[in-house]
C-alpha cells in the first residue's frame, strides 16, 4: 500500500488478519516494511481502549 501525500513512494505493509472471526487489515509504518513483508506469521497484543475499542499495543513477526 502506498503512503499518503508526499510519501506516496513509500510502501506501507498491509496484513490481513482474522480477529474475533472478522477479517481486519493492519497497516504498518513504512519503517516496518522489510520485517513485516518478509514475515511468515505475526503476533499482536491488544489492549482495551476508550469506549470499548481494542487497540493494537505491540506486535512481533516471525
DORORO-397652 format. One record per atom (N, C-alpha, C, O, CB): residue number from 0; atom name; x, y, z. Coordinates in Angstrom, 1 decimal, always signed. Glycine has a CB too. Layout:
BEGIN
NUM, CA, X, Y, Z .
...
END
This chain:
BEGIN
0, N, +0.8, -1.2, +0.0 .
0, CA, +0.0, +0.0, +0.0 .
0, C, +0.9, +1.2, +0.0 .
0, O, +1.9, +1.3, +0.7 .
0, CB, -1.0, +0.0, +1.2 .
1, N, +0.6, +2.2, -0.8 .
1, CA, +1.3, +3.4, -0.9 .
1, C, +1.1, +4.3, +0.3 .
1, O, +0.0, +4.2, +1.0 .
1, CB, +1.0, +4.2, -2.2 .
2, N, +2.1, +5.2, +0.6 .
2, CA, +1.9, +6.2, +1.6 .
2, C, +1.0, +7.3, +1.1 .
2, O, +0.5, +7.3, +0.0 .
2, CB, +3.2, +6.8, +2.1 .
3, N, +0.7, +8.2, +2.0 .
3, CA, -0.2, +9.3, +1.6 .
3, C, +0.5, +10.6, +1.4 .
3, O, +1.6, +10.8, +1.9 .
3, CB, -1.3, +9.5, +2.7 .
4, N, -0.1, +11.5, +0.7 .
4, CA, +0.5, +12.8, +0.4 .
4, C, +1.9, +12.8, -0.2 .
4, O, +2.0, +12.2, -1.3 .
4, CB, +0.6, +13.6, +1.7 .
5, N, +2.8, +13.4, +0.4 .
5, CA, +4.2, +13.5, -0.2 .
5, C, +5.0, +12.2, +0.0 .
5, O, +6.1, +12.1, -0.4 .
5, CB, +4.9, +14.6, +0.5 .
6, N, +4.4, +11.2, +0.6 .
6, CA, +5.1, +9.9, +0.9 .
6, C, +4.5, +8.8, +0.0 .
6, O, +4.6, +7.6, +0.4 .
6, CB, +5.0, +9.5, +2.3 .
7, N, +4.0, +9.1, -1.2 .
7, CA, +3.4, +8.0, -2.0 .
7, C, +4.3, +7.0, -2.4 .
7, O, +3.9, +5.8, -2.7 .
7, CB, +2.7, +8.7, -3.2 .
8, N, +5.6, +7.3, -2.5 .
8, CA, +6.6, +6.3, -3.0 .
8, C, +7.0, +5.3, -1.9 .
8, O, +7.7, +4.3, -2.1 .
8, CB, +7.8, +6.9, -3.6 .
9, N, +6.6, +5.6, -0.6 .
9, CA, +6.9, +4.8, +0.5 .
9, C, +5.9, +3.7, +0.7 .
9, O, +4.7, +4.0, +1.0 .
9, CB, +7.1, +5.6, +1.8 .
10, N, +6.3, +2.4, +0.5 .
10, CA, +5.3, +1.3, +0.7 .
10, C, +5.1, +1.1, +2.1 .
10, O, +6.0, +1.1, +2.9 .
10, CB, +5.8, +0.0, +0.0 .
11, N, +3.8, +0.8, +2.5 .
11, CA, +3.5, +0.5, +3.9 .
11, C, +2.9, -0.9, +3.8 .
11, O, +1.9, -1.1, +3.1 .
11, CB, +2.5, +1.6, +4.5 .
12, N, +3.4, -1.8, +4.6 .
12, CA, +2.9, -3.2, +4.6 .
12, C, +1.5, -3.3, +5.1 .
12, O, +1.1, -2.7, +6.1 .
12, CB, +3.8, -4.1, +5.4 .
13, N, +0.7, -4.1, +4.4 .
13, CA, -0.7, -4.3, +4.7 .
13, C, -0.8, -5.8, +5.0 .
13, O, -0.4, -6.7, +4.2 .
13, CB, -1.6, -3.9, +3.6 .
14, N, -1.4, -6.1, +6.2 .
14, CA, -1.6, -7.5, +6.6 .
14, C, -3.0, -7.8, +6.9 .
14, O, -3.7, -7.0, +7.6 .
14, CB, -0.7, -7.8, +7.9 .
15, N, -3.6, -8.9, +6.4 .
15, CA, -4.9, -9.3, +6.7 .
15, C, -4.9, -10.3, +7.9 .
15, O, -4.1, -11.2, +7.8 .
15, CB, -5.7, -9.9, +5.5 .
16, N, -5.8, -10.1, +8.9 .
16, CA, -5.8, -11.0, +10.0 .
16, C, -7.3, -11.4, +10.3 .
16, O, -8.2, -10.6, +9.8 .
16, CB, -5.2, -10.4, +11.2 .
17, N, -7.5, -12.5, +10.9 .
17, CA, -8.8, -12.8, +11.4 .
17, C, -8.8, -12.5, +12.9 .
17, O, -8.2, -13.2, +13.7 .
17, CB, -9.1, -14.4, +11.2 .
18, N, -9.6, -11.5, +13.3 .
18, CA, -9.6, -11.0, +14.7 .
18, C, -11.1, -11.2, +15.2 .
18, O, -12.0, -10.5, +14.7 .
18, CB, -9.1, -9.6, +14.8 .
19, N, -11.3, -12.1, +16.1 .
19, CA, -12.6, -12.4, +16.7 .
19, C, -13.6, -12.7, +15.5 .
19, O, -14.7, -12.2, +15.5 .
19, CB, -13.1, -11.2, +17.5 .
20, N, -13.1, -13.6, +14.6 .
20, CA, -13.9, -14.1, +13.5 .
20, C, -14.3, -13.0, +12.5 .
20, O, -15.4, -13.1, +11.8 .
20, CB, -15.2, -14.7, +14.0 .
21, N, -13.6, -11.9, +12.4 .
21, CA, -13.8, -10.8, +11.5 .
21, C, -12.5, -10.5, +10.8 .
21, O, -11.5, -10.4, +11.4 .
21, CB, -14.4, -9.5, +12.2 .
22, N, -12.5, -10.4, +9.5 .
22, CA, -11.3, -10.1, +8.7 .
22, C, -11.0, -8.6, +8.9 .
22, O, -11.8, -7.7, +8.7 .
22, CB, -11.5, -10.4, +7.2 .
23, N, -9.8, -8.3, +9.3 .
23, CA, -9.3, -7.0, +9.6 .
23, C, -8.0, -6.7, +8.8 .
23, O, -7.3, -7.7, +8.4 .
23, CB, -9.1, -6.7, +11.1 .
24, N, -7.7, -5.5, +8.5 .
24, CA, -6.5, -5.1, +7.8 .
24, C, -5.7, -4.3, +8.8 .
24, O, -6.1, -3.4, +9.5 .
24, CB, -6.8, -4.2, +6.6 .
25, N, -4.4, -4.6, +8.9 .
25, CA, -3.4, -3.9, +9.7 .
25, C, -2.5, -3.2, +8.8 .
25, O, -1.8, -3.9, +7.9 .
25, CB, -2.7, -4.8, +10.8 .
26, N, -2.3, -1.9, +8.9 .
26, CA, -1.4, -1.2, +8.0 .
26, C, -0.2, -0.7, +8.9 .
26, O, -0.4, +0.0, +9.9 .
26, CB, -2.1, +0.1, +7.3 .
27, N, +1.0, -1.2, +8.6 .
27, CA, +2.1, -0.8, +9.4 .
27, C, +2.9, +0.4, +8.9 .
27, O, +2.6, +0.8, +7.8 .
27, CB, +3.1, -2.1, +9.5 .
28, N, +3.8, +0.9, +9.7 .
28, CA, +4.6, +2.0, +9.3 .
28, C, +5.6, +1.6, +8.2 .
28, O, +6.0, +0.5, +8.1 .
28, CB, +5.3, +2.6, +10.5 .
29, N, +6.0, +2.6, +7.4 .
29, CA, +7.0, +2.4, +6.4 .
29, C, +8.3, +1.8, +6.9 .
29, O, +8.9, +1.0, +6.3 .
29, CB, +7.3, +3.7, +5.6 .
30, N, +8.7, +2.2, +8.1 .
30, CA, +9.9, +1.7, +8.7 .
30, C, +9.9, +0.2, +9.0 .
30, O, +10.9, -0.4, +9.1 .
30, CB, +10.2, +2.5, +10.0 .
31, N, +8.7, -0.3, +9.1 .
31, CA, +8.5, -1.8, +9.4 .
31, C, +8.3, -2.6, +8.1 .
31, O, +8.1, -3.8, +8.2 .
31, CB, +7.3, -2.0, +10.3 .
32, N, +8.4, -2.0, +6.9 .
32, CA, +8.1, -2.6, +5.7 .
32, C, +8.9, -3.9, +5.5 .
32, O, +8.3, -5.0, +5.2 .
32, CB, +8.3, -1.7, +4.5 .
33, N, +10.2, -3.8, +5.7 .
33, CA, +11.0, -5.0, +5.4 .
33, C, +10.7, -6.2, +6.3 .
33, O, +10.6, -7.3, +5.8 .
33, CB, +12.5, -4.6, +5.4 .
34, N, +10.7, -5.9, +7.6 .
34, CA, +10.5, -7.1, +8.5 .
34, C, +9.1, -7.7, +8.4 .
34, O, +8.9, -8.9, +8.5 .
34, CB, +10.7, -6.6, +9.9 .
35, N, +8.1, -6.8, +8.1 .
35, CA, +6.7, -7.3, +8.0 .
35, C, +6.5, -8.0, +6.7 .
35, O, +5.8, -9.1, +6.7 .
35, CB, +5.7, -6.2, +8.2 .
36, N, +7.0, -7.5, +5.6 .
36, CA, +6.8, -8.1, +4.3 .
36, C, +7.5, -9.5, +4.2 .
36, O, +7.1, -10.3, +3.3 .
36, CB, +7.2, -7.2, +3.2 .
37, N, +8.5, -9.7, +4.9 .
37, CA, +9.2, -11.0, +4.9 .
37, C, +8.8, -12.0, +5.9 .
37, O, +9.3, -13.1, +5.9 .
37, CB, +10.7, -10.7, +5.0 .
38, N, +7.9, -11.6, +6.7 .
38, CA, +7.4, -12.5, +7.8 .
38, C, +6.5, -13.6, +7.4 .
38, O, +5.7, -13.4, +6.4 .
38, CB, +6.8, -11.7, +8.9 .
39, N, +6.5, -14.7, +8.0 .
39, CA, +5.6, -15.8, +7.8 .
39, C, +4.4, -15.7, +8.7 .
39, O, +3.3, -16.1, +8.3 .
39, CB, +6.3, -17.2, +8.0 .
40, N, +4.6, -15.2, +9.9 .
40, CA, +3.5, -15.0, +10.8 .
40, C, +3.7, -13.8, +11.7 .
40, O, +4.8, -13.2, +11.7 .
40, CB, +3.3, -16.3, +11.7 .
41, N, +2.6, -13.4, +12.3 .
41, CA, +2.7, -12.2, +13.2 .
41, C, +1.9, -12.5, +14.5 .
41, O, +0.9, -13.2, +14.5 .
41, CB, +2.2, -10.9, +12.5 .
42, N, +2.4, -11.9, +15.6 .
42, CA, +1.7, -12.0, +16.8 .
42, C, +1.4, -10.5, +17.2 .
42, O, +2.2, -9.6, +17.1 .
42, CB, +2.5, -12.7, +18.0 .
43, N, +0.1, -10.3, +17.7 .
43, CA, -0.3, -9.0, +18.1 .
43, C, -0.8, -9.0, +19.5 .
43, O, -1.4, -10.0, +20.0 .
43, CB, -1.3, -8.4, +17.1 .
44, N, -0.5, -7.9, +20.2 .
44, CA, -1.0, -7.7, +21.6 .
44, C, -2.0, -6.6, +21.5 .
44, O, -1.7, -5.5, +21.0 .
44, CB, +0.1, -7.5, +22.6 .
45, N, -3.2, -6.8, +22.1 .
45, CA, -4.2, -5.8, +22.0 .
45, C, -4.6, -5.4, +23.4 .
45, O, -4.6, -6.2, +24.4 .
45, CB, -5.5, -6.4, +21.3 .
46, N, -4.9, -4.1, +23.6 .
46, CA, -5.4, -3.6, +24.9 .
46, C, -6.7, -3.0, +24.7 .
46, O, -7.0, -2.5, +23.5 .
46, CB, -4.4, -2.6, +25.6 .
47, N, -7.5, -2.9, +25.7 .
47, CA, -8.8, -2.3, +25.6 .
47, C, -8.7, -0.8, +25.8 .
47, O, -8.1, -0.3, +26.8 .
47, CB, -9.8, -2.9, +26.6 .
48, N, -9.2, +0.0, +24.8 .
48, CA, -9.2, +1.4, +24.9 .
48, C, -10.5, +2.0, +25.3 .
48, O, -11.4, +1.4, +25.8 .
48, CB, -8.7, +2.0, +23.5 .
49, N, -10.6, +3.3, +25.1 .
49, CA, -11.8, +4.1, +25.5 .
49, C, -13.0, +3.6, +24.6 .
49, O, -12.8, +3.2, +23.5 .
49, CB, -11.6, +5.6, +25.3 .
50, N, -14.1, +3.7, +25.2 .
50, CA, -15.4, +3.3, +24.5 .
50, C, -15.4, +1.9, +24.1 .
50, O, -16.2, +1.5, +23.2 .
50, CB, -15.6, +4.2, +23.3 .
51, N, -14.6, +1.0, +24.7 .
51, CA, -14.7, -0.4, +24.4 .
51, C, -13.9, -0.8, +23.1 .
51, O, -14.0, -2.0, +22.7 .
51, CB, -16.1, -0.8, +24.2 .
52, N, -13.2, +0.1, +22.5 .
52, CA, -12.4, -0.3, +21.3 .
52, C, -11.1, -1.0, +21.7 .
52, O, -10.5, -0.7, +22.7 .
52, CB, -12.1, +1.0, +20.4 .
53, N, -10.7, -2.0, +20.9 .
53, CA, -9.5, -2.7, +21.0 .
53, C, -8.4, -1.9, +20.3 .
53, O, -8.6, -1.4, +19.2 .
53, CB, -9.5, -4.1, +20.6 .
54, N, -7.2, -1.8, +20.9 .
54, CA, -6.1, -1.0, +20.3 .
54, C, -4.9, -1.9, +20.2 .
54, O, -4.5, -2.6, +21.2 .
54, CB, -5.8, +0.2, +21.2 .
55, N, -4.2, -1.9, +19.0 .
55, CA, -3.0, -2.6, +18.9 .
55, C, -1.9, -2.0, +19.7 .
55, O, -1.6, -0.8, +19.6 .
55, CB, -2.6, -2.6, +17.3 .
56, N, -1.4, -2.8, +20.7 .
56, CA, -0.4, -2.3, +21.6 .
56, C, +1.0, -2.6, +21.2 .
56, O, +1.9, -1.8, +21.4 .
56, CB, -0.7, -2.9, +23.0 .
57, N, +1.2, -3.8, +20.7 .
57, CA, +2.5, -4.3, +20.3 .
57, C, +2.4, -5.4, +19.3 .
57, O, +1.4, -6.0, +19.2 .
57, CB, +3.3, -4.8, +21.6 .
58, N, +3.5, -5.6, +18.5 .
58, CA, +3.4, -6.7, +17.5 .
58, C, +4.8, -7.3, +17.4 .
58, O, +5.8, -6.7, +17.7 .
58, CB, +2.9, -6.2, +16.1 .
59, N, +4.8, -8.6, +17.0 .
59, CA, +6.1, -9.3, +16.7 .
59, C, +5.9, -10.1, +15.5 .
59, O, +4.8, -10.7, +15.3 .
59, CB, +6.5, -10.2, +18.0 .
60, N, +6.9, -10.2, +14.6 .
60, CA, +6.8, -11.1, +13.4 .
60, C, +7.8, -12.1, +13.4 .
60, O, +8.9, -12.0, +14.0 .
60, CB, +6.9, -10.2, +12.2 .
61, N, +7.5, -13.2, +12.8 .
61, CA, +8.5, -14.4, +12.6 .
61, C, +8.7, -14.7, +11.2 .
61, O, +9.4, -15.6, +10.9 .
61, CB, +8.0, -15.6, +13.4 .
END
